[in-house]
Amino acid sequence: MTLSRAGRAFFKSAAAALALPLIAADPVFFATQLYPVLESAQCRTCHATDGVASGTRLRFPARDAGQNAIQAFGFSLSPLIDRAAPSNSVLLNKPTKRMSHTGGERIPPGSPQESVLREWVNQLASTPEDALSAALRRLRDSATASKPNQLVRRLTHSQYDNTVRDLLGDYSRPAQRFPPEDYVDGFKNQLSHQGMPPLLVDSYSAAAEKLALNAFRAGDVNGLIPCKPVSAADARCRDQFVRTFGLRAFRRPLRDSEFQRYTAAFSAQAKASGKFLEGARAVVEAMLQSPKFLFHMEAGADGRSSGYAIASRLSYLLWDTMPDKALLEAAERGELGAAAARESAARRMLDNPRTVQSLDEFFNQWLRFDRVLNASKERRRFPEFSPEMAAEMVEETRRLLQHLVSTGGNFMELFTAEYGFLSSDLATLYKLPAPPGQFELTKFPPGARRAGLLGQGSFLAATAGPQDTSPTARGIFVREQLLCQHVPPPPANVNTTLAELADDKPLTRRQRMIAHAVNPACASCHRLMDPIGFGLENFDAIGRWREKENVTLRSKNVDLPLETGGEIAGIPQSSFSDAKQLGRVLAASPVCQECIVRQIFRYAYGRMETSSDQETIHRLFVKFRDSGFHFKDLLIALVREPEFLSGLDDNGKVARERR
């Protein structure tokens, strides 16, 4: 597979435009000859940002990467070359499986594809390292110069409810009755899927009408009118109300055309009813249906709007709601463009209880608490499990997360904590000592097999079926949520049903799943997931510890011994046999540590990271690691990044702050 003549000419012209130094390694050769070979060999499946080999030195750029990013990728393979003996290079011998390779043979030895790979290895080996570094730097700088614009984002349902609470003093949470939000790339706020279907538009309209009516049903009880009107037609008080409420509702000052439109609507309603508050109600209802209220992080054209957009970005990230007075005043003074000012604002905000609600929302989506809250378990087998217990499982995890954030602890203790925040029912379920009080910190006794998230019901019950455990589901959760590695869906028409149990040959779930390892259509993916879940088989479908698996046959029930050895393919020295050991593996893994950075990045920006974001991700990871994995320090680093300003200049172009 090679590019057409036109395609090769395109890459050559691009390289010439960058005035790359004359070196032996030809980036056009890589982009037009070898890159298609690697793609055809499906090397990207594992060696991508979200692949199971994302922690290695070989990582593909995004699928939509431009020519500069592709050529830079070719040069970035230099560390995989043995300059003294190119034939011994890892880049040559792993995909041909001359060396042990988790992904198996991808390029047949002696094939034309290997000849292309060998040619690139020789080119890299014959190019001085300093020349390669200079060319790589220039290509990466050019690729980074085209980062994606930050688009306008719609308020999520939680942001909508929190905003009307703080704007109107209304605690009715109307968004709970809106059409449900979908999870996309792990979160509900990904801008690529934030459409406005008719049913949602209708919901916004109905909510706006009800909220505006309730705001003034008993008079101005929430102090929305900043003055005392002398009549229904009091223009001075009308203008003051429209401007002050508009500033808070739109999170920026009204433009002249907007001000005129809303004062006209106010006057018409006030005149028809003879009541000042009816005019105010009409303005509130109209503003709550405006895109300027329903969307945020917008760029404006008045020279000051960027500051207000930054204020909204800070507020909806750290508080999950609208900016407060202090943040809007900082925006008005034009202070928030400076990294130090954003840090100062963020530190003030992180000391506010609203941060707890915002981080709860992030953790709720990242760790998919909805799965345990909506879980159904077989009643006769698990009589202890109920919606109330599911809520307690979520609360246990939430309390641990809040503890790690608020105390400035090492966030990687999420996986290793030998303590928990238990209710009395959970302590009974886990066979641990009763807590001193409901959800108070309880240290586990020596020898306890539980530690951190992976020993909690919120994870164990959510990743199991109504009756049995699911090693595959547990493995997928670890891969996708904790390692940021995408697991492809099963091929079409593959039979995923396990073999039926026979009375004369009872098998554990692990033994029945051996078919995944021997079926070629299943093995490549299941060997990445199932061994993780196998190491957690001592925990049943609601998270109870068990020494044996109870198997129901046609004529009897039998208890079978469990084999609980597991591993994470792609992570060195990752063998384990219980949740405590797995937690230690993850806590020490740079892949897991960086995944936490990636998850908050995706949530903060409402999109998946791209190849041009890798430097930003790496800087954030280094600061997170060097802080001792303090989560608040990660948030501070995030808002200080130049990327935090992208998309906020007045011309709609990507803006960057100079460090």
Disulfide bonds with the S-S distance in Angstrom:
Cys227-Cys237 1.93
Cys484-Cys595 2.10
